[in-house]
Amino acid sequence: MSTLEDISAFLQKGRANETKAAVQKAIEEGIAAKDILEKGLMAGMSIIGDKFKRNEVYVPEVLIAARAMNTGLEPLKPLLVSAGVKSKGTVIIGTVKGDLHDIGKNLVKMMMEGKGLKVIDLGVDVSSDRFVAAAKEHEADIIACSALLTTTMTEMKNVVEGFKAAGMRDRITIMVGGAPITDSFCTSIGADLSSPDAASAADAAVAVCAKSA
Amino acid sequence: MKHSLTLREGRRTRETVVDAGESLLAAMRRLDGQEIEAPCGGRGLCGKCRVRLVEGALSPPEAAERVLLSSAELAEGFRLACLARIAGDLCVERAQYGEAAIVESGRRLGLVIDPPVRSLVVRLAPGSLEDQGEDESRLLAALAALLPAELAPQWVELPALRVLANAARDGQALRATVAAGRVIGLRKAREGERDLAAGIDLGTTTIVCHLVELATGEVLARSSQLNSQRSFGADVISRISAAAEIPGGLEELRGRVASQISTMVALAARAAGAQADEVSCIAVAGNTTMMHLLAGVSPDAISRSPFIPAFLKTRTESAMALGLADHPLCAAILLPGLSAYVGADIAAGMAAIGLAELSGRSLFIDLGTNGEIAFGGRDGILACATAAGPAFEGAGIEKGSGGVGGAIEAVWMEEDGLRYGTIGGVPASGICGSGLIDAIAVFLDCGLVEDSGRIVDAGEASALGPKIAALRGENERGPLLHLDRDRGIYLSQADIRAAQLAKAAIAAGITTLIACADTMLASASGPAAGAGLGGPASGEAAGAANVDRLFLAGGFGSLLDVRSAVRIGLLPPSLADRVIVAGNSSGAGAVAACLSRTMVAACARACEFSTYVELSSRADFNGAYVDAMMFPERQ
């Protein structure tokens, strides 16, 4: 197996230290930082994402794989910066006001990072104003809002309205997600995209950024 | 445009007039009788409201219906009532539900009878030119003469006053209800009347009514029904949504549950050979949302952070004013709750088992739609609620079912293959919570499900031998495990994932509360306080090994096989031999509250004595939750 394949395999098993060691070995072998990222780490995360979509792996495996990815990224980061490798786009993510559910949002964040997007996590109980302010500050391409409750998902409409009021609505893609969210709800509040699971959300976000790039 | 809707259930048919474009679910809600199940609240997510179109016209199937129904089912005319819209005259059919087998036994309590509501017979002097005092004072004085000073009423409620104005004139004997220093209700007395009370366990899923004779404390009759609000959703959040979003929703939900309780109490009285107006007290213990809906008070703020209920304290009202009775005698006691998600049902349960009086530390878990957990003893109590979701109630499980006749409630492996038992011993129609847990335990033990929750692939299954491998199957959505191939009952991969989420929430709640105890209960002294006052900030949490007993409450807790619950990691192994099945402890608490002022006070004390721990904002809970999603390794 090549070193890049090792990186992907270790990452899928969630072995953080081995992933990092394999990344270091790849650097020593002179493989380009961008290739280590895309053909090693991101390739492994992508397989985890596909398995997650099919229910073959679950939340814990995704979380430990994401931890392995972050550990593997440590030695790579300075090289990516000096090679001028840019993220594919910037996403602001958060769980809407009134809702404290964290885990679904974290999964989406990890899947998006695994696809090479820069993700700013505002945490839980995030007001419309905070989404707008963060979008301005980070020049975001996408806002991703999470809600787990039918009573808090209505807050997503306020986020859409917040961006309209700030005059930023046409410059930003608003994604919504969470257990009670359906496509028809997404349309009804004037948001742009909803996805059935975290991995599909990451795919959709990459597609949006590729179009606008 | 108006159309006619005919609904067939077995041999029964019912009809109603419907509007074109109206949702079939909304139309079916208007038909009385057996409620339609809509655990997701009619959002097209769960697939439980399926009906078959026999003839007539509905809107074309929506995308969500194509996901939740197979193409064969769609061809046969199956639709989801929540998404299908009326497009002409029509006739639909649905399967009949069996009788619910809801566990309603509770622990027997040794109580001194001292009811909080007193029903007394008085005769008023009619008054004269020499004594022109008003009826109100005359009634209060007559009652004061019959009661200990601390129970003497100071005030006559309006419904009682309205009866009094007429009844006082003719010199008849009157029966008056006195509670909380007030005359709540009044009517003419009859010869040979009995004094009855009803303790109500008001669950999101199930309502249980216990009729009790106040003179003896004997429970005369019990009955249980599924909550008639359930066509508005299986969980409290969907009920809150319905109350807030549907015009008139709050009043609709209030009216449904009030009249259901009223009917249940009247039927129970009749079954005991009494009349409904011989019931002088109804004590209700339910979760905080149910209590708000019963009182007609908006529960909206409960559903979102920071989770603020409108009221929690004990309330004593006229049952007629609440719609719980159609006669003016009866008082209603709404028992106190602790927080938005640890309600009167849990407080009543804690009072019934006497948690606050027990030495050492005990765990108390109510495994209903919400998993509430309390931990502690006479040094203090911590309580939390975990969003277990309704998986253990059968919702969100493809072939899931509530605890009704035909539900698979137990699964085990014998030499010659998989065996199961159903509620009522009738042919299997679905799987309920205890069956789900047993089935996963069996599949883990035989190697068909890995620790991670993954169903093994066909190759891996064949290595387990032909009998085991034969249990594995597949459909268009992926692998599944058969419980009964002929009847089409199986667990899908998604079902196992839903069970993992549910059990992880409970297990993580237990871990977190036990870990909190050393610091949060530290101010109390006592043998079990461990690290004690000012001890090191709890790096080392008291493990489950230091728990003296585990009370399992709720209907599902009573059916649960403890070994299977340990096998899937729902309960810690060290507690397997310390389990005490508490049955319907909230029902027992509600009955006890009818009988004893001490118990009403004990419910209030259980609330004051407990500290609520909000799990959703805690990082340690989220960590424990993810850790607990895996299944324990095979021993």
Interface residues (C-beta under 8 A of the other chain):
Chain A: R54 N55 E56 V57 Y58 V59 P60 E61 L63 K97 G98 D99 L100 H101 D102 I103 V124 D125 L149 T150 T151 T152 E155 A179 P180 T182 D183
Chain B: C40 G41 R43 G44 L45 A63 A64 I237 S238 I240 S241 A244 D300 S303 R304 S305 S452 G453 R454 G478 Q493 A494 R497 Q500 S616 S617 N622 Y625 V626 D627 M629 M630
